[in-house]
Amino acid sequence: MIKFIVPAVIIFLIILYWDKINEIIYKKFNIRINYLLLTAASLLILAIYLLIKN
């Protein structure tokens, strides 16, 4: 039961404090995490597509 509750709470807290997390990362590394996640998701989809195609 705990193995389902703990990840759910962690995901909930990340969603709840997303703006603060994004702001902290932008101040430290001068990059928006939204763009980083969008790029990573597109590369992952492209890799899956290429693996399925071959």
N, C-alpha and C positions, 0 to 999 in steps of 0.2 A: 504494500500500500504506500509506503514511504517513497519507493522508487518512482511513483507516479506524482506524488504531491510535491516533492522537492523541485523537480524540473518545471512543473506548472507554476510554482511560486516564483522561481527564478525568471521565467519568461514573462510573467506578469509584472515583476519589478522592472525588468528591462523596458517593457512597453510603457510603464508608468513614468519612468525617468529618462525616456529617450532623448528629450531635448537637452537635459543637463549633461548626459553622456556625450551627445554630439558636440555640445559647446566645449566641454573639457578637451576632447580629442582635437577639435579645431584649434584651440589655443596652443596645445602642445605641438602638434604636427602640421598645422596650417593646411589641413585637408578636411573636407566634409565627409563624414562617414557614409552619408547617403550615396554619394558618387562612388565611393569605394565598394559598397555593397552592390550597387547597380552594375558596376564593371565586373565584379566577381560572379554575379548571377548570370550575366550575359556570356562570360567565358565558360561557365559550367554548362549552360544550355548549348553553346556551340560545340563543346567537347562531346556531350552526349549525342548530339545530332551527327557529328562526324563518326562516332563509334557505331551508331546504328546504321549509318549509310554504308559503311564498309562491311 
